[in-house]
Amino acid sequence: MAKTPIRVAVTGAAGNIAYSLIFRLAAGDVFGPDQPVALNLVDIEPMLGKVNAVVMELNDCAFPLVADIKVASDPMEGFKDCNWCMLVGSVPRKDGMERKDLLGINGKIFVGQGKAIAAVAAKDVSVFVVGNPCNTNCLIACRNAAGVPENRFYAMTHLDENRAKAFLAEKAGVHVNEVKNMTIWGNHSSTQFPDFTNATIGGKPATDVITDKAWLENEFIPLVQKRGGAVIKARGASSAASAANAALATVRKLVTPTPEGDWFSVAMMSNGEYGTEPGIITGFPVRTLADGSHEIVKGLPINDFARAKIDASIAELKEERATASDALGIQL
């Protein structure tokens, strides 16, 4: 018997990240080579011409797994019956724009999207936010999606995880596959903490393989934190293909049991784990269990250096939550 298609909404469907994402989603890179998908491509009205061009290309690919494709500008249409909502689209920060302005503009978008998801999405819906500032956008959507369990909301830290693994592998002179157990704590911003203290390289503690403590503390962390800016400077545009790749990898890992002894990084709702602030969306080490549920890895040692870095990023997330609450006139 053929499997029931998984219906996936992608917002910002005319954008560069979505363009790098949608075709791989259609090809089976996320849910598997025998799992049909139905695509709901969502964007604002002025962009629907470009979205329809994407549909033309999807049809030209003749993907065997694509059950149907729908295009919408209204979230009430775009999220209808969706099992996964990938919220990729957001308004980018422009020169002279204060972070409060950005949170206010995007906040209104994610308020509406959260309400629409609660109203029309499938009962088992999961929500994954890529559009920045993704942690707080995710929180806004979650707080406005009444009835949808908060543990089904996720924000992306996997791009930072991949960047961190690549830098550690380069420094150690090994293939990136040798680097495991990388956690991105905190916010997807320049305050994030890529946790080399609990990472492993070739099964050994990363700090045993890379003994240059000064490099780890003073060079590695800023390299990861500022990589997005470096890409913009070099390319003249923000990360698109790498962001799409990380988004797809996150959803794949959220629906696939995690190999024994490993974990991956994703931002989820905090209930105070590891001394974090309850009620924010923050990066954690996470495992997907055999039954499809998720758990935050427990018992990792957090030394004083790591504690200070994590606390600084949590403080920023608390400030973002307060700023967005003020901008939107609602309590988050």
LINSUL-V929788 format. One record per backbone hydrogen bond with DSSP energy under -1.0 kcal/mol. NH is the residue of the N-H (numbers start at 0). CO is the residue of the C=O. Records with the same first field share a line. If there is no record, write none. Layout:
NH->CO + CO
//
This chain:
5->35
7->37
8->83
9->39
10->85
12->41
14->11
18->14
19->15
21->17
24->20
25->21
26->22
28->23
31->27
34->31
36->64
37->5
38->67
39->7
40->69
41->9
42->71
46->43
47->44
50->46
51->47
52->48
53->49
54->50
55->51
56->52
57->53
58->54
59->55
60->56
66->36
69->38
71->40
76->73
77->73
78->74
80->119
81->78
82->6
83->6
84->125
85->8
86->127
87->85
96->93
101->97
102->98
103->99
104->100
105->101
106->102
107->103
108->104
109->105
110->106
111->107
112->108
113->109
114->110
115->111
116->112
117->113
118->114
119->115
120->116
121->81
124->121
125->82
126->151
127->84
128->153
129->86
130->86
136->132
137->133
138->134
139->135
140->136
141->137
142->138
144->141
147->144
151->148
152->149
153->126
154->266
155->128
160->156
161->157
162->158
163->159
164->160
165->161
166->162
167->163
168->164
169->165
170->166
171->167
172->168
173->168
177->174
178->175
179->199
184->192
188->186
191->188
192->184
194->182
195->193
199->179
200->203
201->177
203->200
205->198
207->204
208->204
209->205
212->210
215->211
216->212
217->213
218->214
219->214
222->218
223->219
224->220
225->221
226->223
229->225
230->226
231->227
232->228
233->229
234->230
235->231
243->239
244->240
245->241
246->242
247->243
248->244
249->245
250->246
251->247
252->248
253->249
254->250
257->287
261->258
263->285
265->283
266->154
267->281
269->279
274->271
275->272
278->269
281->267
282->185
283->265
285->263
286->294
288->292
291->288
294->286
296->284
306->302
307->303
308->304
309->305
310->306
311->307
312->308
313->309
314->310
315->311
316->312
317->313
318->314
319->315
320->316
321->317
322->318
323->319
324->320
325->321
326->322
327->323
328->324
329->324
//
